[in-house]
Amino acid sequence: MAEPILINKHQLAELLGENCKVSWIEAQCRTRKIPHLLIGGQYAFTEQHVAEILQMHERRPEPAQPAAPAPTAPAPQRRARAPRAPLPIPAGNAPLRDRGLPLHRLRRTGS
């Protein structure tokens, strides 16, 4: 049986091109997103791993879509929001409280 040829992460980065960084390969291996071997704490890749990685990240052109016909019906109108009821005004001599500050802060500032 022939021994598989193993390459390390630096050789894989060089093989994949100048835009591929070793740190990206390490992150992908660490999160188990690309196939690899872990031998003696080091990442190693076989020829089959490299082929799988290339296939995983291959992008093919989208098939040409026929142009969609222009819509003939007008878009539905959004309904206007109902007006809000006015806030109740306290009766008598009750002071209006500033809702922006908690009560303990109002006492401290003297308002």
C-alpha positions as CSV (number, residue, x, y, z in Angstrom):
1,M,0.0,0.0,0.0
2,A,1.4,3.4,-1.0
3,E,1.8,5.9,1.8
4,P,-0.4,9.0,1.3
5,I,1.5,12.2,0.6
6,L,0.9,14.6,3.5
7,I,1.3,18.4,3.4
8,N,1.2,20.8,6.3
9,K,-0.8,24.0,6.8
10,H,1.9,26.2,5.3
11,Q,2.2,24.2,2.2
12,L,-1.6,24.1,1.9
13,A,-1.8,27.9,2.1
14,E,0.9,28.2,-0.6
15,L,-1.0,25.7,-2.7
16,L,-4.3,27.5,-2.4
17,G,-2.9,30.9,-3.4
18,E,-1.7,34.2,-2.1
19,N,-5.1,35.1,-0.7
20,C,-5.2,32.1,1.6
21,K,-3.6,32.6,5.0
22,V,-2.3,30.0,7.4
23,S,-4.5,31.6,10.2
24,W,-7.6,31.0,8.0
25,I,-6.6,27.3,7.6
26,E,-6.0,26.9,11.3
27,A,-9.4,28.5,12.1
28,Q,-11.2,26.3,9.6
29,C,-9.5,23.2,11.1
30,R,-10.2,24.2,14.7
31,T,-13.9,24.6,13.9
32,R,-13.9,21.4,11.8
33,K,-15.1,23.1,8.6
34,I,-12.5,21.6,6.4
35,P,-11.2,18.0,6.3
36,H,-7.8,17.4,7.9
37,L,-5.6,15.1,10.0
38,L,-4.3,16.0,13.4
39,I,-1.0,14.2,13.9
40,G,1.1,15.1,16.9
41,G,-0.8,18.3,17.5
42,Q,-0.1,19.5,13.9
43,Y,-2.6,19.8,11.0
44,A,-1.8,17.6,8.0
45,F,-3.7,17.2,4.7
46,T,-3.8,14.5,2.1
47,E,-4.4,14.9,-1.6
48,Q,-8.0,13.9,-1.1
49,H,-8.4,16.5,1.6
50,V,-7.1,19.2,-0.7
51,A,-9.5,18.1,-3.4
52,E,-12.5,18.1,-1.0
53,I,-11.5,21.6,0.3
54,L,-11.3,22.9,-3.3
55,Q,-14.7,21.4,-4.1
56,M,-16.3,22.8,-0.9
57,H,-15.3,26.3,-1.8
58,E,-15.9,26.2,-5.5
59,R,-18.3,28.8,-6.8
60,R,-20.2,28.2,-10.1
61,P,-22.0,30.8,-12.1
62,E,-25.7,31.0,-11.6
63,P,-27.8,29.9,-14.5
64,A,-29.3,32.8,-16.4
65,Q,-32.7,33.7,-15.1
66,P,-35.3,35.0,-17.5
67,A,-36.2,38.7,-16.8
68,A,-39.2,39.0,-14.5
69,P,-42.1,40.8,-16.1
70,A,-42.9,44.2,-14.7
71,P,-45.7,44.1,-12.1
72,T,-49.0,45.2,-13.6
73,A,-51.0,45.6,-10.3
74,P,-50.1,48.5,-8.1
75,A,-48.4,47.7,-4.8
76,P,-50.8,47.5,-1.8
77,Q,-51.0,50.6,0.3
78,R,-49.9,50.5,3.9
79,R,-52.6,51.4,6.3
80,A,-52.1,54.5,8.4
81,R,-51.5,53.9,12.1
82,A,-54.4,54.8,14.4
83,P,-53.8,57.9,16.4
84,R,-52.8,57.3,20.0
85,A,-55.0,58.3,22.8
86,P,-53.8,61.4,24.7
87,L,-52.1,60.8,28.0
88,P,-54.3,61.3,31.1
89,I,-53.9,64.6,32.9
90,P,-53.9,64.1,36.7
91,A,-56.8,65.9,38.5
92,G,-56.2,68.4,41.2
93,N,-52.9,69.6,42.4
94,A,-50.9,66.4,41.7
95,P,-47.5,67.3,40.4
96,L,-46.4,65.9,37.1
97,R,-43.5,63.5,37.5
98,D,-40.7,63.5,35.0
99,R,-40.8,59.9,33.6
100,G,-37.2,60.1,32.5
101,L,-35.7,59.9,36.0
102,P,-36.4,57.4,38.8
103,L,-37.9,58.7,41.9
104,H,-34.7,58.4,44.0
105,R,-32.9,60.7,41.5
106,L,-35.7,63.3,41.6
107,R,-35.4,63.5,45.4
108,R,-31.6,63.9,45.2
109,T,-31.7,66.7,42.6
110,G,-34.5,68.6,44.4
111,S,-36.9,68.7,41.3
